[in-house]
């Protein structure tokens, strides 16, 4: 196994982070009280397991809330579904991320930013096309994962409060994929710890700072 470090991810300064707490019943907000005067778009990253990537053209016939419900991630009574702008992921069609967000927080965002908020998720990060690659990013309580073959094969958010949860998921993934022949790309501040935990299962490991 070879290891490498580096970063190709641009740092976003005009950014707000919305994170579902570990109890699963509340959200925390970071960065919304900064000065956002002007017309610039503000990136609002939502960290929640209630996240789904769908082909952009599906939103012509279904709402974001309907798509979340169809995937078993229906919004609660105090939540609304929000969507990202369409993004291209390599050879695949454009996709849109749909996410559930607390209504009161959405109202705060709209009151503070109007419609300058660009909702996003870590599932839209990482490589746009990378053959035989598993991409991971860990956030408190969740693990973001994308798997590429010739195209995007899997994009999912899993609850992962502890290392045991991650190991269990990677073991299951290893039953379906030849991880020893694949490249692992890890993003986020916990990249080195995640590499130490699971990196030996992969052919090659890259950590993004």
Secondary structure, DSSP 8 states (H G I E B T S, - for coil): -EEEEE------SSEEEEEE-TTSS-EEEESTTS---SS--EEEEEE-S-EEEEEGGGGGTS-HHHHHHHTT----TTEEEEE---B--TTS--EEEEEEEEHHHHHHHHHHHTT-EEEE-GGG-S-SS-TTEEEEEEETTEEEEEEESSSEEEEEEEE-SSHHHHHHHHHHHHHHS-GGGSEEEEESTTHHHHHHHHGGGSSEEEEE-
